[in-house]
Structures are given as structure tokens and as C-alpha cells.
Amino acid sequence: MSEITPEVVEAHGLSPEEYERVLHALGREPNLVELGIFSVMWSEHCSYKSSRLHLKKLPTEAPWVICGPGENAGVIDIGDGQAAIFKMESHNHPSYIEPYQGAATGVGGILRDVFTMGARPVANCNALRFGRPDHPKMKHLVQGVVAGIGGYGNCVGVPTVAGETNFHPAYDGNILVNAMTVGVADTDKIFYSAATGVGNPIVYVGSKTGRDGIHGATMASADFGEDSEEKRPTVQVGDPFTEKLLIEACLELMATDAIVAIQDMGAAGLTSSSVEMATNGKAGIRLNMNKVPCREDGMTPYEMMLSESQERMLMVLKPGKEAMAEAIFRKWELDFAIIGEVTDTQHMVLEFDGEVVCDIPLGPLAADAPLYDRPHVSREEYRNWAGIKGLQDAPDTADVGGDLLKLMASPDLASRRWIWEQYDSQVGGDTMQLSGGDAGVVRVHGTGKALAVTTDCTPRYCYADPYEGGKQAIAEAYRNLCAVGAKPLAVTNCLNFANPQRPEIMAQFVGCLEGMGNACRALDFPIVSGNVSLYNESKATGGGSAILPTPAIGGVGLLADYTKMATIGFKAEGEAIYLIGSESWATPDRTRGHLGQSLWLREIHGREEGNAPPVDLTAEKYSGEFIRELIEAGLVSAVHDVSDGGLAVALAEMALAGGFGADVSGHESYAQANWWFGEDQGRYLVTVPDMAAFQQQIAKGTRDADTASSGIRRIGTVTGDSLFGVSLADLREASESFFRDWMES
């Protein structure tokens, strides 16, 4: 065994103070295997040591929540004895180092989190953030990440139905790749990770263990230096065809009564899966490392425990069920090995070549891992540090159509067709709405129900005002689900931030979570699962470049009747276009026209200035409920939320999706930038085929008619083949040109 020197401790990502805690926990010096296990279990990626103090403040319960944070994924009741199981996770650093495999194994890992709990995966989504398109490495990163997501998801047979992609220089040296999976299970067939039953066999299934991904969790918990290329061996390598076999084998075994507990081997591999299973079951665990299936010769216990080889699972079986389980996994051509047993010692004990090579009490590894209350500056101090001031001299425009053309061709608003056409969105035959709309929609197989899924976050808002940005991320996910007719039920998240040891960055984290929590409470939209990814910054770009605070939100909602689903495209000539939620339900016929932090201000005038738009959570709830009423009653033919780019961009997206133009020229604010490009929150555009029925619904409403009608305004008519004097052909060319020209250059 290697000598444990201060240099070895530092190389394992432990501070001198944390190493003292290791010595105290063991009552002796650790060997290298034990040090490695403490290293990964105490990493930010596994222990949440800088974040879990604040995560506890988030709302996680509702009558329809079956299982909240703490398991592999969140579980919600969707009626008829069925549950939706879902989670979002990051694979940021690996994807920057090796974009194809980093993104592919990110998809593989989140799929395992979901089917581990007994669900058949039915939809994948993603949230991607890249740097400047003209950065010399960025095209390679975009191509690799998109190919990796498509390559894995397509091969494993799960449709990718929704996502978002944004660009900003803050991500030049540290891109973000967040993957989300949604699955469906029977509520009486949900599986958890608590290892129980002294003497019960612990079984390893799936692929063999190799040396890929060793120290992946530790690498993901540190910022980047100039040596990112040297970290390539820490990136896992995926095999989607093996994952498909693993899904089918696990679901087949789950149909029996053989499984006591099950856990996937994700970050920190065999270490985290075994520690979490034993800890959750208040038990102990003993493993014989000689029994671990290895694909490389001479692997040591240190390498086996820290490897993050993909497509592997750990199970606790009922005694006597081993032969049946092995027969299933052998049939699917997967490894199966009994590698240990559950004990009552509350220790992790590892044996190799007849000797004990690790004996660690489980408490210090998990429940008693370090917990830090990182210092953070006040909201006012943060604003001063970030240089955020109100927009003093807002410009105007005399050419709405010209500005709209430029916006539609910009990286953040251009069509993502080049991306989503690489994803198989139809496999399984249940996809009803995919990328390009407000949310992906997937039918619950064999029923009249459907699940709606969306990923949302506006990092520039979160930077300008973390609290309002956190509120807005939740509110936009809520809005996108309502816009397709789904009742929003629950949230998963992926909290991407820079170095938490910087008080300004920690202020971003605390502010965003406070905003998210308040929004979730106001909208009855609890958080049931998630992931924290810190240290997303790079010294390689010079000066310690930090990403924008990016708390990516994955929202899930339910359509009780999928035949009533709404889409964004204009449907017919002559239909009236209405704006719903203009400023708030209490202020008639007005919109603030918030240009601060807007894409129009940035793309047309090169200015990233101003406050983030405020979010009125009461208005959000009223607007969302009213939109769902209109969709349910069949009174609107198209629905689209107003977000990036404001009203003008939302109108253009509806026009391009439906192939019809619009006449909005009669509006008195026609030439005003704040009306057409302001990014006020809580608003929807709808088209109305039957004006009399629409007015009747407004009059009777489920809430006070005066309150409801105050947030509704007609702004135009569906007609022709142009918008703001610009032909749809020119708008479409502008929208399609960015990715086409960039990828051909």
C-alpha cells in the first residue's frame, strides 16, 4: 500500500481539516483504499457538503408525491395505480473533456437512476449551455455533445422529446450538459435502495468493471485548470446496447419478488452504491473484491471501488432467489456475481486475497460527512459586486421587423432543428409533441393520459438577481407545462454553480434556492429530486472564469386527456390572437415592457444590463390555471408562453410552426421596443376560433370575472404570410441559418 502523505491527501481532494476528520473517524491512519473511499464520498458530487444545508429549505411534499429527494429519483402519483419517476443530473466536466462520451454516459446514468426504481423510461430531455460560437473549441463541443446524447438515447430506445440550448461566453471553459429521464411504473412495484436483512446476498449485475472513470466524482467536484485534457481517463465510456439489456433484465427481475434493494453504480461507482444501500438500510456491508467481475487484469480494490465503468447495478436479493436472478441476467448476456452480504455492523468491510483491505464505519462516510455553511454576501452586496443597476436609458426601435429578423438568427433563438433531428423522438410510438413546442408530451402507454416534460432556466436573470432568477426558472417550467394543457405536478433540478468557497458565488446559490423555494410553494409545484454541480469554472480561460448561475429546472405535468393537448402553431386564417396575463391580473391592459436583461437589448444593442424581470407568483398561478381552463374547454386553438425575445419572438415562433402570418399593425404600441421585445413574465399568447364562446368563458370563469378579464387583451389576427412586414420565408431562413451555416463553416 502507498504511504499516505500530505501530497496524496491533497491529490484526493481532501483538505487538511477533512483529513483530520478521517483520522478521528477511523482512530488510525487510513490505507489507500480507505482514503479513496473517503475522497469520493466526501466530494461535493456525492456529499453535497456545501449545499445540503440549503437544499433542506426546499418544499418537497404534496399529496401526489410518493417519494421525494433521497432516493435515486423522485416519484409522483399520476393516477390509476401508476407513478411517474424522474430526475435530472449533470455531466458537465466529463463533457468538456470528452464531449461524446461525457454526454452519452450522462444519458446512461440518468436512465439507470430511473429504471433502478422500477420504471420503464419513456422520455429523455436535456439542458445544454455552451460558450461563444466563435470560440475555437465550441463547434467541436456542440457536435460531440449532441452526437453523444443522440447516440446513447437512440440506441437504448428512449425518445428525446424536449430540451434547451443556450450560448454565453461564461461557458467558454466549462460547458453544462444536464440530462433528464422520465419513466412510468406501477405504484405497487417501486423499488428502493435500503439494504436490509442480515445475511442477504449482495449481487453485482451488468457490465464488467474497468479502469475508466476512476476519480470521476472527485474530478467533477473541482474547477478546471490548464490540464483538462490530461483528465480524459477520468471520463467514463458508455455502451447503450448493454444498457438496453440491463433495463430489460432488471424489469424482468422486478416482476418477481426477488429484490430487497437495488441501486445503480453512478458517480463513485461501487463505493457510493454500496455505502448508500447500507446507510439507507441502517445496516452494514461486506464485499469480497475477488468476486467483482473485472475486464482488465490486475485490478486492485482501490480501482474496483472507484471505477465509474458504466451499465452496472448492485442488488440485495432475498435468500434462495439467486439462481433465478442469475438465469435472467445470463439470458440477457450480462454479468452476474454474488460479491458480498448484508451485515449488522454498520461498517463497510472489504476483503481481497483473504485480507481485510478496508474497514470503515458508515456514519462518517454518509450521514456524518462534512457539512459547510459557506459564507455568502448579502443581496445588496451581491448587486454591487455584480454591477447590476436598473436600465437607465432604454433604447427604442423604429423597425420591429428588422430587429425580429436579427433575433431569430441569433444563437439563443435560432431553430434547434439541427440538434433535435439527431435525436430519435418517436421510438416507442407514444410521443405526441416534441422539441420546438413549449413542452414535450408522451402518452402513458395504453391509457388516455400523457406526461408533459420541460427543461427551463434563464441564467442571465439568475446572474442579475439570483432570487428573481430562481423564481423565474420555476415559473417558466410551470408556464410551459400549462401551455400544452398539463397540470404541473413536480420538479427535478440540476443546480449548476461555480466555486462555493467564493461568497459571491454562494450568494447566487442561496438566492436562487430561496427564489425557487418560494415559487414552488406558491405554485404547488414541489421539488422531488435533483443534483448539485459546483466548481463550474475554468482557469484555462484566464482569470478564473465562472459560469452564470444555472439552476436548470425539469418540470413534469399530467394531461388527464391527451386529445385536449395544445400546440404552438397558428391553425387558421382569421382567428383572433390574444395576450393573456398582461402584466398582472390586477392591472388592466398594460404591460411593463421589461427590457432589462432582455435578448433584444443584448443582441441588437450589445448591452447586458438592467434588472431581471420580476415574477408575480400570484399572477403566474392565475394565468396558468386560466390557460388550462381554456384548453380543457377547447376554446383556444394554439397556445404559447411568452419568454425570451418577448411578444414579437413568440408570435414569430407561432407563425413559423403553423405556416400562417399575423396582422398586429393596429396596435398603438407597434413601434415600441418595450411592448414587442420586453420579457415580462406570466404571459401567454392564444388564438381563438370562436369569439363568442371565448367571451362567454371569460364572463363565467371560475374566479372573479373582472379579475380574469383584466389580464386579457386582443393584439391581432392570424392572416397572410408575413409578420411585421417580414415574410415567413425570410423569418424561416433567419431561424434556420445559424446552425446550418455554423456547422457548414
PyMOL commands that set and color helices and strands:
alter all, ss='L'
color gray80, all
select helices_A, chain A and resi 6-11+16-26+32-41+44-47+52-55+92-97+99-115+138-156+169-171+216-219+228-234+240-254+269-280+289-291+301-306+322-331+362-365+379-386+400-408+417-420+459-464+466-483+503-523+562-564+599-605+617-632+646-658+673-677+691-700+705-709+728-744
alter helices_A, ss='H'
color red, helices_A
select strands_A, chain A and resi 65-67+74-77+82-90+120-130+160-167+176-186+201-206+259-264+284-288+312-317+335-343+347-352+355-361+431-433+440-443+450-456+487-496+527-533+537-538+545-546+550-559+576-580+638-641+662-663+684-688+712-718+722-723+726-727
alter strands_A, ss='S'
color yellow, strands_A
deselect
rebuild
show_as cartoon
